[in-house]
């Protein structure tokens, strides 16, 4: 494995660009580190939810009215803080990679909806932890736009309910809630057929999501990690290239260099 923590940005860009140019089927796996440039704190960073408040677990949400109120209070707070976030250069560069025909699948741990907002094709996108851009009924599965539901909660303080009587929540995977089987199947199936996997802005600490890029590497794909700070996969022999640094300083420029003007 080549670990390149001290490369100047242009050297890191050149290394990654060469690997992108030499690949035909790329799996991209993204984490919170790609959205910090849009004003959304890293989930596990100093100002991230992991360190600043106790999340509401799924079984609590489903069984306790008080927990549902607290859940919606937290989500309303998040919406006020990050509702104006927009895609940044990394999101847009990955759309360009998709348009080049080289992207097999984009798998994101992020729930911010910024890949969709940037223009990523839903058929090439797996939001493995769900999305906060939609509201989902936990009984009938119906999805709807969030604005009206948040307005109702802000006015009444009561968690909104579906017309079927089911509990409504953002279409994210809460703590203690199982990932969607169909999303896992799409991701792991794609991992078996790619020749390059890029893990961008993730500590690769949360499984089973972090097992997806690893599965691609185990199937023979070259494995590149770009992240500021250590990851759980850094010492694995399957990693082909490890770039320590800001994803935004490396990835857009590398995609530009690989695909040309």
N, C-alpha and C positions, 0 to 999 in steps of 0.2 A: 504494500500500500504506500502511496505517496501522500504524506501529510504536509501541507503547505501553509502553515500558519503565519509565515513571515513574508510571503510574497507581496510585492507591490500590486495594487489593483490590476494594472495592465498585464502582469504575469498571470495572475489568477484568471483573468478574463480570457487570455490566450489559451490556457490549459483547458478550461471548460469549453471554449468555442471549438477546439479541435475534437473533443469528444462528441459534441453535438453534431458537427459536420460529418463525423464518421458513423453516425447512427441513423437508422431508418424508423425505428419504433421505440418511442421514449415514454416511460411512465414518470410523471412528476408527482411528488408527494410534498404537500406544503403544510406548514405549521404557523403558529402565531407570529413568528419572526418576520413573515412577509407583510403583515398588516400593521406593524408598528409605524411604518411610514405614512399610514393613513390616520394616525392618531389613536389607534386602538392598542392599549398596553398589552405586552406579552402576558398571557394568562398566568404564568408562573413567575413573572418578574416582580419587582418590589411593589408595584402598584396594581398587580394582577389580582383577580378574584381569589385565587388560591391563597393569597397572603392577607387579604383585607376583610374577608367575610366568610361565614360558614354557608355553603350552598345548601339548598333544599334538596333532599334525596327524593327519588321518584316515588318510593312507597309512601313517604310522608305526604307528598303532593296528592297522591291518590286517596289517602285515607283521612286527611286532616284539613278542615276548612281554614284553620289558623295557618297551616303551612302553605296552603294555596295563596292566601293573602300575602304572606311573606315572599313567596316566589314571585308573584306578580309585582310586588313592591320593588324587588330587586331588578326585575326585567324593565320596569318603568324607569328606574334610575339609570340602567344601562342605555336605554333608548334615548334618554335625554342627553347623556354624555357622548354617545357615539352614533346617534342617528344621522348625523351629517357626514359621516365618514365616506370617502370616495376612493375608488380604485387608484392605486399608485403605479409607478413604472414597472414593478414586478408583475402585477396582475396583467397589465397591458402587454408586456413582453411575452407572457405565456399564451395570450390570445394569438399573438403573431406566430408563436411556435406551432400552435394548433393549425393556423391557416396555411402553414408551410407543408402540412401533411405528415410531419414527423411525430406528432403527438398521438400516442395510442390512447392514453387516459390521464386525466388530472384528478388526483385524489387529495382532498383537503381535510384537515382536522378542524379548520376554522368554521365558525357558525355565522360569520359576519355577512355572508352573501356577496362579498366583493368580487369573487370570480365571476358570478353571474352578471353582476352590474358592469363588469369590464367587458362582457360579451362572450365569455366562454360558453360553448355549446353544451347544453344540458346532457346531450348524448355522449359527450366526452368528459363529463364531470361527475364525480362522486363526492358528495358532501357527507363524509363518513360519520360525522357527529351531528348531522342535521343542519338546519338553517333557522336563524332567527327572523328571516325575511317573510316567513309565513306562520300562520297559526293553525294548529292541528287539533282536532277532536280526538280524545283518547278512547272514545267509544266507537264512533262510526268511521273515523279516519278522514273526514272531510277537512279540506284545507281552505283557508281564506286569507285575505289581506289583513295585516295587523292593525292598521290605524284606528278603525272603529272600536276594536276590542280594547285597545289601550285607552282610548278616550272614555269608554264606559267605565273602566276600572278607575281612572283618574278622577272621575266625577263621583262615583258611588263608593269606591273602596271595596267593592265586592268583585271577586273573580268572575269573569264572564263565563257563561255556559252555552253549549251548543243547543240548537233547536231540538236535538234528540235527547237532551238532558245530560250529555256527557261533559266531562271537564275539558276546558280548552287550555292549551299552553302553546308557546312557540314550538315550532317543529324541530326542536333540538333534542339531542340525546342527553337526558339528565343523569346525574349520578345514580347508579343503581339500575338504570334502564338499559336493556339489551340493544346492541346495534342492530340495524336492519339487515336481515339475512340476504336480501337481494343486493344491497350495496356491497356487502362483504364478498359475495359471489362475483360480482362484476370486477371488483378490484383484484381479487386473487386470480381470477381467470386471465385478466390482462397481464398480471405480473408474470405469468408463465410464457408469454409470447414476445416480451420486449427485449431489446438489446442494450438499453441504457436506462437506468433509473436515477433520478435526481431527487434527493431529499433536501428541501429548502426551508430554513427557518424553523426547524423543529428539534427539540431535545431528544426525540425518538424514545421518550420514556413511557408513553401511554400505549398499552396493548389492549386489544389486538391490532389497533390501527398501525402501530409501528412495525408490526410483523409484515405489512404489505411490501414496503421496499426491500425488506430482508428476503422475502420470498422471491422477488425478482432476481436479486443477486444470487440466491441459491439455485435458481434455474439457469444461471449463466450470464445474466446481464452485468455490464460494468456498473459499478455503484459509486456515485458521487454524492458527498454530503457538503452542503454549504450552510454554515451556521456561525453565529457569534456566541461563543461559549461551548462547553463540552456537550457531547451527546452520548447516549447509551451505546451507540454502535461504533464509536471512534476506534476501539481497539480490535475490532473484528477483522480477520484476514480477508473477508469478502469485500471490504471497502477498497475501491480502486483509487479514489482521490478524495482527500479531505481538505477543504478550503475553510480556514478560520477567518471570519470577517462578516461584514455587512452584506446581506443578500442583495440589497438594492444597489450596492456599489459594484457587484460582480455580474449578477444574472442578466439584467437587461442588456448590458454591454456585450456579454458573451453571446447572447442570442442574436443581437445585431451583427456581430462579427461573423457568426456562423452562417447566417442567412443572407448577408449582404444587403446593400441598399435597395 
